[in-house]
């Protein structure tokens, strides 16, 4: 027998559209910045690390990529606590500004040829600032949208946050590809690589402007209006929601790994393993990323129709079935085959991402939603997302098997299924519902 929940108040779709746009632009800035680093990994390896062994330089570049994720859980806790105490809007305004500033800083850093070992140190520090600010961005943006969305369509509207993520990666891939056409290798090495990072400054200001014009979410306004709203979000999160954090983190491990395998590592894999040229790899990635962005709303509607648990099953099965042929095609060196391989991997990655976006808010009450969701999300992304390119590259070097990253993803997908299926079904439950 299904539970009967109280009716939700009417939603102003005009306000909801503004909320989605403001959340999406800030999220776009965050992921555009991270994407540029991934797509320029080979160039950054040549500019910021000692030369001699290209594989070692690439490993060092991805190590810096991974180090930035170490600060994401800390950023999630700090911004999550603030978000649950002073409101979502204010914190999201700060995170987009910090992210844009850190990325702009990367665009003006001197290289190894100029200042030696200080160059990779400064690069790592700028990436850490990115990671800290990103820790409060994605979960907060999801919560902000979810707290405005109608109960029966939370995944549909929440899916536009992942849409902005994949569009950010597509934009980064398109920009890097365009620069490759306009500039020769010498120009790209000298100054062309800086341009994508510098674009973050105006994008961040646009995101800040849009967020400052919004009102606080209805759920947080209701919490703030309580007679005694003061609370300790982190202590309450750890004391009351430990089991949920464990199960949800297990599922998000596949979201994180598949996302970075698809969006960041696969373009490098096409070049290093498949022998594809950089333009071929970028075009294949661009086609797959646009496909992923288009797919998100359909997965959102699917999740609202069949429920979260069936969507979790779909996500895990898609990854397990598609990952081996996806990496096989990506290693072909052919544009068409590589794009098809990336699209195969995209189906599972998108399904994981869309259901994660809504689960982050559905699994926790308003009082601790920002703190709990940001901590859970960033814990999984630090362990499995930030290390994805590094571990994938290392596994190939260790085993000599170019399919090693595919096997790794299959193992994590099985872990994710175990954790995800232990979560309760929440698709029909209002966010503010409190069981009797």
Phi and psi in degrees as a GROMACS rama.xvg file:
@    title "Ramachandran Plot"
@    xaxis  label "Phi"
@    yaxis  label "Psi"
@TYPE xy
-78.0183  149.253  UNK-2
-72.4467  148.803  UNK-3
-105.068  120.962  UNK-4
-107.527  153.622  UNK-5
-65.5488  148.779  UNK-6
-65.6899  143.882  UNK-7
-90.4438  151.513  UNK-8
-66.1951  157.877  UNK-9
-62.8625  143.439  UNK-10
-104.818  132.2  UNK-11
-81.6153  106.225  UNK-12
-66.1994  -26.9679  UNK-13
-65.6073  -44.6109  UNK-14
-66.5162  -40.4558  UNK-15
-60.3705  -40.9906  UNK-16
-62.5516  -39.8498  UNK-17
-65.7258  -39.5058  UNK-18
-63.247  -44.9427  UNK-19
-61.9294  -43.589  UNK-20
-63.1793  -45.0806  UNK-21
-67.3892  -40.1917  UNK-22
-66.6849  -40.9301  UNK-23
-67.3122  -39.7434  UNK-24
-66.8015  -39.8691  UNK-25
-66.8499  -41.3219  UNK-26
-65.1409  -36.729  UNK-27
-59.0754  -45.9687  UNK-28
-59.5003  -46.3545  UNK-29
-56.9149  -52.1455  UNK-30
-79.0657  -27.8248  UNK-31
-59.7991  -42.9435  UNK-32
-63.7192  -44.6675  UNK-33
-67.5983  -36.7059  UNK-34
-66.0401  -41.9362  UNK-35
-57.0209  -42.7021  UNK-36
-60.9766  -43.6794  UNK-37
-65.0234  -44.3512  UNK-38
-71.4649  -22.63  UNK-39
-101.844  17.8226  UNK-40
-56.5673  -43.685  UNK-41
-65.1585  -41.1897  UNK-42
-66.9093  -44.4727  UNK-43
-62.2401  -38.8685  UNK-44
-58.962  -39.2515  UNK-45
-74.2046  -28.4509  UNK-46
-93.3358  -29.275  UNK-47
-111.616  -1.46804  UNK-48
-132.947  153.55  UNK-49
-58.1304  140.481  UNK-50
-91.8382  163.661  UNK-51
145.208  -53.9781  UNK-52
-121.417  102.596  UNK-53
-59.2225  -36.1414  UNK-54
-65.1939  -40.3316  UNK-55
-66.5738  -42.1145  UNK-56
-61.7402  -38.887  UNK-57
-67.7123  -40.2568  UNK-58
-61.0016  -40.8461  UNK-59
-65.3275  -38.4299  UNK-60
-63.2619  -44.7353  UNK-61
-71.8219  -25.1395  UNK-62
-65.9937  -41.1824  UNK-63
-64.0773  -38.4155  UNK-64
-57.345  -43.0332  UNK-65
-72.1739  -38.3087  UNK-66
-59.4933  -36.5003  UNK-67
-61.2612  -26.6528  UNK-68
-75.5977  -16.3556  UNK-69
-62.9724  -28.1151  UNK-70
-90.9998  -4.6546  UNK-71
-65.2363  -44.7468  UNK-72
-60.6546  -38.3362  UNK-73
-63.7999  -44.4811  UNK-74
-61.9546  -38.6972  UNK-75
-62.1707  -41.4047  UNK-76
-67.5391  -48.6432  UNK-77
-62.43  -53.053  UNK-78
-72.7271  -29.7773  UNK-79
-64.3652  -46.4142  UNK-80
-60.872  -44.7348  UNK-81
-62.8784  -41.0402  UNK-82
-63.95  -34.6883  UNK-83
-80.6729  -13.9388  UNK-84
-103.682  -44.7202  UNK-85
-109.572  -7.69787  UNK-86
118.371  154.369  UNK-87
-71.3323  -42.5487  UNK-88
-58.368  -48.2833  UNK-89
-63.4827  -43.2049  UNK-90
-67.6009  -41.9599  UNK-91
-65.2473  -27.5912  UNK-92
-68.8478  -37.2367  UNK-93
-71.3485  -43.3682  UNK-94
-63.4565  -39.9568  UNK-95
-68.1654  -33.3152  UNK-96
-70.0268  -43.3316  UNK-97
-63.9101  -43.7846  UNK-98
-61.4401  -46.7866  UNK-99
-63.4845  -39.4278  UNK-100
-65.6322  -42.7263  UNK-101
-64.6816  -38.7505  UNK-102
-69.7176  -40.5648  UNK-103
-59.9926  -37.3657  UNK-104
-60.6786  -40.9674  UNK-105
-59.2483  -36.6857  UNK-106
-67.0877  -15.1368  UNK-107
-114.932  7.05805  UNK-108
-69.1563  142.097  UNK-109
-72.9878  155.512  UNK-110
-95.8612  178.319  UNK-111
-59.7525  -36.4255  UNK-112
-63.4242  -24.8654  UNK-113
-90.9544  -44.7345  UNK-114
-129.245  9.19389  UNK-115
69.3446  -138.836  UNK-116
-65.8349  -16.7473  UNK-117
-65.3079  -25.6378  UNK-118
-62.4259  -53.3771  UNK-119
-65.9363  -27.5097  UNK-120
-65.6067  -47.7438  UNK-121
-64.3425  -36.9144  UNK-122
-61.7152  -44.1501  UNK-123
-63.8793  -39.6396  UNK-124
-64.8612  -42.5536  UNK-125
-64.2707  -38.974  UNK-126
-66.8641  -34.6414  UNK-127
-64.6587  -39.5473  UNK-128
-64.3345  -38.8149  UNK-129
-59.0056  -47.1432  UNK-130
-63.1105  -40.7804  UNK-131
-61.9011  -46.3587  UNK-132
-70.5848  -36.7422  UNK-133
-65.1467  -25.2545  UNK-134
-59.3151  -26.967  UNK-135
-103.333  0.64883  UNK-136
-86.4765  -61.8315  UNK-137
-65.4383  -50.1292  UNK-138
-62.4454  -37.4655  UNK-139
-66.3117  -40.9505  UNK-140
-63.8946  -41.304  UNK-141
-62.9073  -45.7477  UNK-142
-61.6952  -40.1798  UNK-143
-62.547  -42.6687  UNK-144
-69.5634  -45.8942  UNK-145
-59.4726  -36.0697  UNK-146
-75.7334  -5.04603  UNK-147
-108.164  -17.4978  UNK-148
-82.563  150.668  UNK-149
-66.9346  146.661  UNK-150
-54.3551  -46.3899  UNK-151
-79.3762  -2.74338  UNK-152
-132.189  30.1572  UNK-153
-63.3056  -43.7157  UNK-154
-68.615  -35.5406  UNK-155
-59.3364  -49.9291  UNK-156
-76.7738  -35.7824  UNK-157
-64.6843  -24.2344  UNK-158
-65.096  -17.8412  UNK-159
-73.8641  -16.5892  UNK-160
-70.1346  -50.428  UNK-161
-60.3995  -31.3884  UNK-162
-55.9549  -46.6676  UNK-163
-65.4056  -30.7568  UNK-164
-64.0221  -50.8209  UNK-165
-69.7407  -33.5182  UNK-166
-66.1831  -33.8975  UNK-167
-62.8327  -44.6214  UNK-168
-67.0457  -38.3451  UNK-169
-63.7474  -42.0367  UNK-170
-63.5837  -41.4679  UNK-171
-63.9088  -43.4141  UNK-172
-63.627  -43.2522  UNK-173
-63.8911  -39.8065  UNK-174
-67.3524  -45.1656  UNK-175
-64.3323  -38.7117  UNK-176
-62.9681  -45.2417  UNK-177
-61.8006  -41.0101  UNK-178
-63.3653  -36.3896  UNK-179
-63.9563  -30.6365  UNK-180
-77.6693  -36.3189  UNK-181
-83.7257  -28.4273  UNK-182
-116.614  146.451  UNK-183
-82.6867  176.263  UNK-184
-61.1077  -39.3759  UNK-185
-64.2951  -43.2632  UNK-186
-66.5609  -38.7101  UNK-187
-64.0766  -42.0886  UNK-188
-70.1082  -35.0194  UNK-189
-74.7812  -47.8427  UNK-190
-150.166  -18.083  UNK-191
-62.2613  -34.7278  UNK-192
-63.6662  -22.6257  UNK-193
-74.1466  -29.2885  UNK-194
-57.5983  -46.2848  UNK-195
-59.7206  -35.4609  UNK-196
-70.2784  -36.4684  UNK-197
-70.8716  -23.1728  UNK-198
-63.5012  -21.1018  UNK-199
-60.1343  -30.8048  UNK-200
-60.8885  -56.6366  UNK-201
-65.438  -34.13  UNK-202
-62.508  -41.4577  UNK-203
-63.0019  -39.0037  UNK-204
-67.0621  -36.8734  UNK-205
-63.8563  -45.7407  UNK-206
-61.5023  -40.9773  UNK-207
-62.4819  -45.0066  UNK-208
-60.1072  -44.6603  UNK-209
-66.9903  -37.9362  UNK-210
-73.4305  -35.8022  UNK-211
-67.7122  -20.2089  UNK-212
-84.7481  -6.79242  UNK-213
-90.163  156.659  UNK-214
-86.2427  165.078  UNK-215
-67.1454  157.624  UNK-216
-67.7824  149.038  UNK-217
-57.8735  -38.101  UNK-218
-63.6885  -42.1352  UNK-219
-72.3292  -35.5669  UNK-220
-60.5933  -40.1608  UNK-221
-66.1044  -38.8637  UNK-222
-65.22  -43.9659  UNK-223
-66.0103  -24.4565  UNK-224
-81.1777  -8.29095  UNK-225
-65.3512  156.001  UNK-226
-63.3911  -37.905  UNK-227
-133.008  73.6717  UNK-228
-78.195  -11.118  UNK-229
-61.4684  135.312  UNK-230
-161.212  171.465  UNK-231
-110.938  93.4487  UNK-232
-57.4498  -41.9  UNK-233
-68.7623  -46.5764  UNK-234
-62.8423  -42.4018  UNK-235
-65.2282  -37.7547  UNK-236
-61.7934  -50.9063  UNK-237
-69.5205  -33.2063  UNK-238
-76.0525  -40.0851  UNK-239
-104.914  -14.5956  UNK-240
-129.163  24.2105  UNK-241
-60.8636  -42.8654  UNK-242
-66.0557  -40.9276  UNK-243
-63.786  -42.3755  UNK-244
-59.7592  -42.6072  UNK-245
-64.0028  -48.0171  UNK-246
-68.2182  -43.3342  UNK-247
-68.1682  -37.9668  UNK-248
-61.5092  -39.105  UNK-249
-60.7855  -42.5978  UNK-250
-68.8629  -43.1257  UNK-251
-65.8342  -18.6669  UNK-252
-57.9899  -39.7805  UNK-253
-72.2752  -36.1635  UNK-254
-59.2311  -47.4008  UNK-255
-66.1712  -48.2123  UNK-256
-65.8833  -46.3861  UNK-257
-65.9467  -36.6662  UNK-258
-62.2822  -49.2862  UNK-259
-77.7331  -27.8181  UNK-260
-61.3881  -44.4199  UNK-261
-73.5036  -49.9804  UNK-262
-85.8462  -32.3628  UNK-263
-111.638  -49.776  UNK-264
-80.1088  -34.0861  UNK-265
-61.4372  -35.473  UNK-266
-64.1622  -39.1656  UNK-267
-67.9139  -40.5876  UNK-268
-59.723  -42.7427  UNK-269
-59.3261  -36.6187  UNK-270
-81.0044  -47.8761  UNK-271
-76.3473  -43.6166  UNK-272
-91.0826  -44.8388  UNK-273
-85.0375  -12.9826  UNK-274
74.3021  15.4135  UNK-275
-71.9956  151.716  UNK-276
-73.2889  161.966  UNK-277
-61.3463  -42.8995  UNK-278
-59.3089  -39.1401  UNK-279
-63.7742  -45.329  UNK-280
-63.8868  -41.1098  UNK-281
-68.8462  -39.5051  UNK-282
-65.7696  -42.1747  UNK-283
-62.3919  -43.4067  UNK-284
-65.703  -40.908  UNK-285
-61.2024  -44.9101  UNK-286
-61.6679  -43.778  UNK-287
-68.1329  -36.2295  UNK-288
-68.5913  -39.674  UNK-289
-65.4388  -39.4312  UNK-290
-59.6394  -42.6661  UNK-291
-63.5582  -42.1349  UNK-292
-63.3535  -40.77  UNK-293
-67.291  -34.7179  UNK-294
-71.2048  -30.0195  UNK-295
-51.596  -52.882  UNK-296
-62.1355  -31.7312  UNK-297
-67.9429  -39.9223  UNK-298
-66.6452  -36.3386  UNK-299
-60.8351  -47.0391  UNK-300
-64.0865  -39.1496  UNK-301
-60.8993  -43.5738  UNK-302
-66.1864  -39.5143  UNK-303
-64.6624  -30.0188  UNK-304
-80.591  -46.1261  UNK-305
-98.5914  -13.6709  UNK-306
99.3218  165.975  UNK-307
-71.7385  -40.552  UNK-308
-65.3764  -40.9029  UNK-309
-67.7774  -33.2532  UNK-310
-67.0366  -39.1245  UNK-311
-60.3214  -44.571  UNK-312
-60.4421  -43.1718  UNK-313
-61.5174  -42.7254  UNK-314
-63.2155  -48.7763  UNK-315
-63.083  -44.3587  UNK-316
-63.9258  -39.4426  UNK-317
-61.7096  -42.8747  UNK-318
-65.6649  -46.8713  UNK-319
-63.3552  -40.9688  UNK-320
-74.7575  -37.3403  UNK-321
-93.3076  -19.8985  UNK-322
-65.4535  -40.2101  UNK-323
-66.4069  -51.401  UNK-324
-63.6053  -29.8964  UNK-325
-63.2887  -46.8105  UNK-326
-71.4116  -32.1825  UNK-327
-62.3328  -47.3618  UNK-328
-66.404  -38.7717  UNK-329
-65.6361  -24.1264  UNK-330
-87.3925  5.1898  UNK-331
-76.3824  -26.6963  UNK-332
85.3459  -8.25034  UNK-333
-90.5237  141.129  UNK-334
-63.1957  -49.3654  UNK-335
-64.7201  -47.0678  UNK-336
-66.1847  -39.9418  UNK-337
-64.7692  -41.8841  UNK-338
-64.6196  -41.4446  UNK-339
-63.5849  -41.3832  UNK-340
-61.8196  -42.8883  UNK-341
-64.7122  -37.5862  UNK-342
-66.5281  -37.2847  UNK-343
-60.804  -44.9254  UNK-344
-67.8385  -30.1753  UNK-345
-62.5621  -34.6775  UNK-346
-58.6946  -49.9974  UNK-347
-67.8536  -41.3563  UNK-348
-63.0439  -42.3231  UNK-349
-66.0316  -44.2427  UNK-350
-61.1207  -44.3373  UNK-351
-59.6277  -45.9618  UNK-352
-65.4553  -42.0449  UNK-353
-67.6939  -45.202  UNK-354
-71.2085  -31.0997  UNK-355
-63.5413  -41.7606  UNK-356
-57.0384  -37.2477  UNK-357
-88.0147  -34.484  UNK-358
-62.18  -34.6909  UNK-359
-55.024  -37.4063  UNK-360
-91.4103  -34.7505  UNK-361
-69.7464  -26.9757  UNK-362
-84.9626  -8.40173  UNK-363
-131.77  145.724  UNK-364
-73.0395  163.418  UNK-365
-57.1925  -37.2937  UNK-366
-57.2629  -34.0698  UNK-367
-126.606  13.7082  UNK-368
-58.596  -48.0894  UNK-369
-64.8717  -48.6921  UNK-370
-61.6136  -51.4657  UNK-371
-65.6313  -44.1369  UNK-372
-70.2393  -39.6975  UNK-373
-67.145  -40.7913  UNK-374
-64.8223  -47.0747  UNK-375
-63.0197  -48.6839  UNK-376
-60.5821  -47.2603  UNK-377
-76.0767  -27.7265  UNK-378
-61.2958  -48.3897  UNK-379
-67.5335  -39.9336  UNK-380
-69.3436  -31.6323  UNK-381
-66.9579  -46.3306  UNK-382
-73.8526  -41.7295  UNK-383
-111.339  -27.6552  UNK-384
-85.1999  -53.7635  UNK-385
-63.7042  -27.6283  UNK-386
-90.7424  -4.55165  UNK-387
-56.3609  -53.5089  UNK-388
-63.4577  -38.3805  UNK-389
-65.0312  -49.7584  UNK-390
-64.4593  -42.1821  UNK-391
-60.901  -45.3701  UNK-392
-64.0187  -42.6731  UNK-393
-64.6905  -40.9515  UNK-394
-62.3021  -39.5576  UNK-395
-67.0918  -42.3091  UNK-396
-63.8841  -38.8413  UNK-397
-71.8511  -45.9777  UNK-398
-95.3262  -22.3127  UNK-399
73.7549  7.3681  UNK-400
-104.513  116.373  UNK-401
-71.0522  -11.308  UNK-402
-94.8264  4.36381  UNK-403
-56.0447  -40.8469  UNK-404
-61.2082  -31.8085  UNK-405
-66.8926  -42.7986  UNK-406
-64.242  -39.4527  UNK-407
-59.6382  -44.7656  UNK-408
-66.0338  -35.9012  UNK-409
-63.1483  -43.6211  UNK-410
-61.0985  -44.4904  UNK-411
-68.6745  -33.7067  UNK-412
-64.0318  -37.1849  UNK-413
-66.4336  -40.4429  UNK-414
-60.984  -42.1263  UNK-415
-63.1071  -40.7777  UNK-416
-61.05  -41.8359  UNK-417
-62.1539  -44.0517  UNK-418
-70.9825  -43.8438  UNK-419
-65.6521  -38.6254  UNK-420
-74.9274  -9.62172  UNK-421
-85.5313  -8.09723  UNK-422
-81.9307  149.454  UNK-423
-73.579  156.508  UNK-424
-74.5964  125.604  UNK-425
-127.684  8.61682  UNK-426
-65.0053  -30.0252  UNK-427
-99.9367  3.82611  UNK-428
-95.9949  127.752  UNK-429
-60.702  150.183  UNK-430
-63.0438  -32.1967  UNK-431
-93.6903  12.2963  UNK-432
-70.8848  132.546  UNK-433
-120.145  116.77  UNK-434
-62.6203  147.177  UNK-435
